[in-house]
Amino acid sequence: MSSFDYLKSAIKQQGCTLQQVAEACGMTKGYLSQLLNAKIKSPSAQKLEAIHRFLGLEFPRREKKTGVIFGKFYPLHTGHIYLIQRACSQVDELHVILGYDEPRDRKLFEDSAMSQQPTVSDRLRWLLQTFKYQKNIHIHAFNEQGMEPYPHGWDVWSHGIKSFMKEKGIDPGFIYSSEARDVSRYREHLGIETILVDPNRSFMAISGEQIRQDPFRYWEYIPTEVKPFFVRTVALIGGESSGKSTMVNKLANIFNTSSAWEYGREYIFSHLGGDEMALQYSDYDKIALGQAQYIDFAVKYANKVAFIDTDFVTSQAFCKRYHGREHPFVQAMIDEYRFDLVILLKNNTPWVADGLRSLGNPVDRDGFQRLLEDLLNANNIPFVRIDVPDYDQRFLQCVDLVRDLLGQR
């Protein structure tokens, strides 16, 4: 007998057709028929309630199951995601509580191989973006600063987390964890049933510490939303006809990754008819914004490293060269976008006229090279100069620099 036979009887007693009930309750006749015959494993609670309301029946409500997960997510990895996905499928509502402690988190960073420290906002964004389509998952941040670090301080921490959950209206019946050593502590200090998920890491053999110590070794365990944080950026700069674009293409190919092309060249074609002499001072903010979008896209889809063809220092150098002054918006982008490696290609390769270049004589080329170096130094940007004019030797030197950056040598 179907668990919804009482609904069938009520429909029959009231002389309604399935089509009438379905239309009144905002569903198709087919869905209603499958629901009544128990063909739908997890029927919508809203639709069930609508059917009961239409038929004048009391809706049988059950107690909501609420779960909670605690963690630093420093960084978020696929092991965390597996735990959260398993937990959210067992409860009606899952609360994920990110614990942060500025001194502790800074020490974790100092003891790691990470090139930058993730902020609380970074970690919240990773969680929020990863689970944004799952409406029964709720993300919170809890300040643990001043509490004695794990595995001590359970009394203080439990008192703080109880107050936090009460304030947020979180009343969990279950804690989900992958740490077997925490089960007895949770039960003792919080009095909440604790369920272990993959404590032996048989499905996801990864930990946050492993990623902190060697993110590229464990790249496959870093979620899509987190990978851009770890991507290393390499900018290749130089004067006109210094081989930047060709080098970026070759490096992106050999390292099987993405690159950001020089937006300024496209802007000149699309907005100025292909003649850079038509550039005005007011164009440089638009060029910088377009370049930033190209960089962000390349980083988002990169495989460990992204290559940038021409940076904002180069745009500033052209602005100063042609208009006699620097652009404040371009300067803001210089301050905002700092690359892990800047390679300055010396302007000593054959000059090739392509219709866009105007600094072809040796004096202009040398002058622009000096201007680039002056701006790099003025902005405290470390760079590596490659002086050899041979294209193959340049390529090999760039490959070695990138391999060193990625820890591959």
C-alpha positions in Angstrom: 0.0 0.0 0.0 1.3 3.5 -0.9 2.1 5.9 2.0 -0.1 8.4 0.1 -3.2 6.3 -0.3 -5.0 8.6 2.1 -4.5 11.4 -0.3 -5.9 9.3 -3.1 -9.0 8.6 -1.0 -9.4 12.3 -0.1 -9.3 13.3 -3.8 -11.9 10.7 -4.7 -14.2 11.7 -1.8 -14.1 15.3 -2.9 -14.8 14.4 -6.5 -11.7 16.1 -7.8 -9.7 15.0 -10.9 -6.0 14.7 -10.8 -5.7 17.6 -13.3 -7.7 19.9 -11.0 -5.6 19.1 -8.0 -2.4 19.4 -9.9 -3.3 22.8 -11.3 -4.4 24.1 -8.0 -1.2 23.0 -6.3 1.2 24.3 -8.9 2.4 21.0 -10.4 1.9 18.8 -13.4 -0.6 16.0 -13.5 2.3 13.6 -14.2 4.2 14.7 -11.1 1.1 14.4 -8.9 0.4 10.9 -10.2 4.0 9.7 -9.6 3.9 11.3 -6.1 0.7 9.6 -5.1 2.0 6.2 -6.3 5.3 6.7 -4.3 7.4 6.9 -7.4 9.2 10.0 -6.2 11.8 9.2 -3.6 12.1 12.7 -2.1 8.9 14.6 -2.8 8.9 18.4 -2.4 7.6 19.4 1.1 6.1 22.5 -0.4 4.1 20.5 -3.0 2.9 18.0 -0.3 1.8 20.9 1.9 -0.1 22.5 -1.0 -2.0 19.2 -1.7 -2.9 18.9 2.0 -4.1 22.5 2.1 -6.2 22.1 -1.1 -7.8 19.0 0.3 -8.4 20.5 3.8 -6.1 18.0 5.5 -3.6 18.6 8.3 -0.1 18.4 6.9 1.9 15.8 8.9 5.0 17.7 9.9 8.2 16.0 11.2 10.9 17.4 13.3 13.6 19.2 11.3 17.0 17.6 11.3 19.8 20.0 11.7 23.5 19.3 11.5 26.7 21.3 12.0 30.3 21.1 10.8 33.2 23.0 12.4 36.5 23.7 10.6 39.3 26.2 9.7 39.1 25.5 6.0 42.6 26.7 5.7 42.3 26.1 2.8 39.0 24.5 1.7 39.8 21.1 0.0 37.9 18.3 -1.6 38.0 16.3 1.7 36.0 19.1 3.3 33.6 19.1 0.4 33.0 15.4 0.6 32.3 15.7 4.4 29.8 18.6 3.8 28.1 16.8 0.9 27.6 13.7 2.9 26.3 15.6 5.9 23.9 17.8 3.9 22.2 14.8 2.4 21.4 13.4 5.9 19.8 16.5 7.4 17.3 19.2 6.4 19.6 22.0 7.3 23.4 22.0 7.6 25.4 24.8 9.2 29.1 25.1 8.3 31.0 27.2 10.9 34.4 28.5 9.9 36.6 29.2 12.9 39.2 31.9 12.6 41.9 33.1 14.9 44.3 35.8 13.5 47.5 34.8 15.5 46.9 31.1 14.9 46.1 31.5 11.2 49.2 33.7 10.7 51.4 31.0 12.3 49.8 28.4 10.0 50.8 30.7 7.1 54.3 31.3 8.3 54.9 27.6 8.7 53.5 26.9 5.2 54.8 27.0 1.6 51.9 29.3 0.5 52.9 32.5 -1.3 50.1 34.6 0.4 48.0 34.3 3.5 44.3 33.5 2.9 42.0 36.1 4.7 38.8 35.2 6.5 37.0 36.8 3.5 38.9 34.4 1.1 37.9 31.4 3.1 34.2 32.5 3.4 34.1 33.2 -0.3 35.4 29.7 -1.1 32.6 28.1 1.0 29.9 30.5 -0.2 30.8 30.1 -3.9 31.2 26.3 -3.7 27.8 25.7 -2.0 25.8 28.6 -3.4 23.3 26.4 -5.2 22.6 24.2 -2.2 20.0 26.1 -0.2 20.1 23.8 2.9 23.8 24.7 3.5 24.4 27.8 5.6 27.9 29.3 6.1 29.0 31.2 9.2 32.3 32.7 10.6 33.2 32.3 14.3 36.0 34.3 15.9 38.0 31.9 18.0 40.8 34.4 18.9 41.8 34.2 22.6 40.8 30.6 22.9 43.5 28.1 23.6 44.3 26.2 20.4 43.4 22.7 19.6 43.6 20.1 21.2 43.3 22.2 24.5 40.8 24.8 25.5 37.6 22.7 24.9 35.8 24.3 27.9 36.3 27.9 26.6 35.7 26.9 23.0 32.5 25.0 23.8 31.1 27.8 25.8 31.8 30.3 23.0 30.4 28.1 20.3 27.2 27.4 22.3 26.7 31.2 22.7 27.4 31.7 19.0 24.9 29.0 17.8 22.2 30.3 20.2 22.7 33.8 18.8 22.4 32.5 15.2 19.4 30.3 16.0 21.3 27.1 15.3 20.1 24.1 17.3 21.9 21.1 15.9 21.0 17.5 16.6 24.2 16.2 14.9 27.8 17.2 14.5 29.6 15.8 11.4 33.4 15.3 11.5 36.2 13.3 9.9 38.3 13.5 13.1 37.8 10.4 15.3 39.7 12.1 18.2 37.1 14.8 18.4 34.0 12.6 18.8 34.2 12.1 22.6 35.1 15.8 23.1 32.1 17.0 21.1 29.8 14.7 23.0 31.3 15.7 26.4 31.4 19.4 25.9 28.5 20.0 23.6 26.2 17.1 24.3 25.5 16.6 20.6 25.6 13.3 18.7 28.6 13.2 16.5 28.8 11.2 13.2 32.1 10.3 11.6 32.5 10.6 7.9 35.5 8.9 6.2 37.8 9.2 9.3 40.5 7.1 7.6 40.5 9.4 4.5 39.9 6.3 2.3 37.8 8.3 -0.2 39.7 11.7 0.1 43.3 11.2 1.2 44.0 14.8 1.9 44.5 17.4 4.7 44.7 21.1 4.9 48.3 20.8 6.1 49.4 18.8 3.1 48.0 21.5 0.8 49.6 24.3 2.8 53.0 22.6 2.5 52.9 21.7 -1.2 49.8 23.0 -3.0 51.0 22.0 -6.5 51.7 18.4 -5.4 48.0 18.1 -4.3 46.5 20.3 -7.0 43.8 17.7 -7.8 42.4 18.1 -4.2 42.1 21.9 -4.5 38.5 22.9 -5.4 37.8 25.0 -8.5 36.9 28.1 -6.4 40.1 27.8 -4.4 42.7 27.2 -7.2 43.0 30.8 -8.4 44.3 31.7 -4.9 47.3 29.4 -5.4 47.9 30.2 -9.1 51.3 31.8 -9.7 51.4 34.7 -12.1 54.2 35.5 -14.5 54.3 38.8 -16.4 56.5 39.2 -19.4 57.2 42.9 -20.3 59.5 44.8 -22.6 59.5 47.3 -25.3 58.0 47.0 -28.8 59.0 43.9 -30.8 60.8 42.4 -27.8 59.1 39.0 -28.3 56.7 39.2 -25.3 53.6 37.9 -27.1 55.5 35.0 -28.8 57.2 34.1 -25.5 53.9 34.1 -23.6 52.3 31.8 -26.1 55.2 29.4 -26.0 55.3 29.3 -22.2 51.6 28.8 -21.9 51.8 25.9 -24.3 54.8 24.2 -22.6 53.2 24.5 -19.2 49.7 23.6 -20.5 48.0 26.6 -19.0 46.2 29.9 -19.7 47.5 33.3 -20.6 46.3 36.9 -20.8 47.0 38.6 -24.0 47.8 42.3 -24.4 44.5 44.1 -24.3 46.0 47.3 -25.5 46.6 46.0 -29.0 43.0 44.8 -29.3 41.8 48.1 -28.0 43.7 50.0 -30.7 42.2 47.9 -33.4 38.6 48.0 -32.1 38.5 51.6 -30.9 41.2 53.5 -32.8 41.2 52.0 -36.2 44.5 50.3 -35.7 46.7 53.3 -35.2 48.3 53.8 -31.8 49.0 57.4 -32.6 45.3 58.0 -32.0 45.6 57.0 -28.4 44.5 59.7 -25.9 45.2 60.0 -22.2 41.6 59.1 -21.5 42.0 55.7 -23.1 44.4 54.3 -20.6 41.9 53.6 -17.8 39.8 51.6 -20.3 42.9 49.7 -21.5 43.9 48.9 -17.9 40.4 47.7 -17.0 40.3 45.5 -20.1 43.8 44.1 -19.2 42.6 43.3 -15.7 39.7 41.4 -17.0 42.0 39.3 -19.2 44.3 38.6 -16.3 41.4 37.6 -14.0 40.1 35.2 -16.6 43.5 33.7 -17.2 44.1 33.1 -13.5 40.6 31.6 -13.0 41.3 28.9 -15.6 45.0 28.4 -15.0 46.9 25.2 -14.4 49.1 26.3 -11.5 50.6 29.3 -13.4 49.2 32.0 -15.6 51.3 34.0 -18.1 50.6 37.7 -18.6 51.5 39.5 -21.8 52.3 43.1 -20.8 51.5 44.4 -17.3 50.2 47.7 -16.0 53.7 49.2 -15.6 54.1 48.8 -19.4 50.8 50.7 -19.9 52.0 53.4 -17.6 55.3 53.6 -19.5 53.5 54.2 -22.8 51.2 56.8 -21.2 54.2 58.7 -19.8 56.1 58.3 -23.1 53.3 59.6 -25.3 51.5 62.0 -22.9 54.2 63.1 -20.5 52.4 62.1 -17.4 51.3 59.0 -15.5 47.6 57.9 -15.2 46.2 57.5 -11.7 43.9 54.6 -12.6 46.8 52.7 -14.2 48.8 53.4 -11.0 46.0 52.0 -8.9 46.1 48.8 -11.0 49.9 48.6 -10.6 49.3 48.7 -6.8 46.5 46.1 -6.9 48.0 43.5 -9.3 51.3 42.2 -8.0 52.8 39.3 -10.0 54.9 36.5 -8.6 57.5 36.8 -11.3 58.2 39.7 -13.7 60.5 39.0 -16.6 61.8 42.0 -18.5 62.9 41.1 -22.0 65.7 43.4 -23.2 64.7 45.3 -26.3 67.7 43.9 -28.4 65.9 41.6 -30.8 65.2 42.6 -34.4 62.4 45.2 -34.7 59.4 44.2 -36.7 57.0 46.8 -38.1 53.4 45.5 -37.7 51.5 48.7 -38.2 51.1 49.4 -34.5 54.7 50.1 -33.5 56.4 53.5 -33.5 59.4 53.2 -31.3 61.7 51.4 -33.8 64.9 53.3 -33.8 67.6 52.3 -31.4 67.5 55.5 -29.3 63.7 55.2 -28.8 64.0 51.5 -27.9 66.8 52.1 -25.4 64.9 55.0 -23.9 61.7 53.0 -23.4 63.7 50.2 -21.8 65.1 52.6 -19.3 61.7 54.0 -18.6 60.3 50.6 -17.9 63.1 49.8 -15.5 62.7 53.2 -13.7 59.0 52.5 -13.2 59.6 49.0 -11.9 62.1 50.3 -9.4 59.9 53.2 -8.4 57.1 50.8 -7.6 59.4 48.4 -5.8 58.6 45.6 -8.2 61.4 42.9 -8.4 62.1 41.7 -11.9 64.5 39.5 -13.7 66.1 40.9 -16.8 66.9 38.6 -19.8 69.5 40.2 -22.0 70.4 37.4 -24.4 69.1 38.2 -27.9 68.9 34.6 -29.1 65.2 33.6 -29.1 65.9 29.9 -28.1 68.2 30.9 -25.2 65.5 33.4 -24.0 62.9 30.7 -24.1 65.1 28.3 -22.1 65.9 30.9 -19.5 62.2 31.7 -19.1 61.4 28.1 -18.7 64.0 27.7 -16.0 62.7 30.7 -14.1 59.1 29.4 -14.2 60.2 25.9 -13.1 62.0 27.5 -10.1 58.9 29.5 -9.3 56.8 26.3 -9.3 59.4 24.3 -7.3 60.0 21.9 -10.2 63.8 21.9 -10.2 
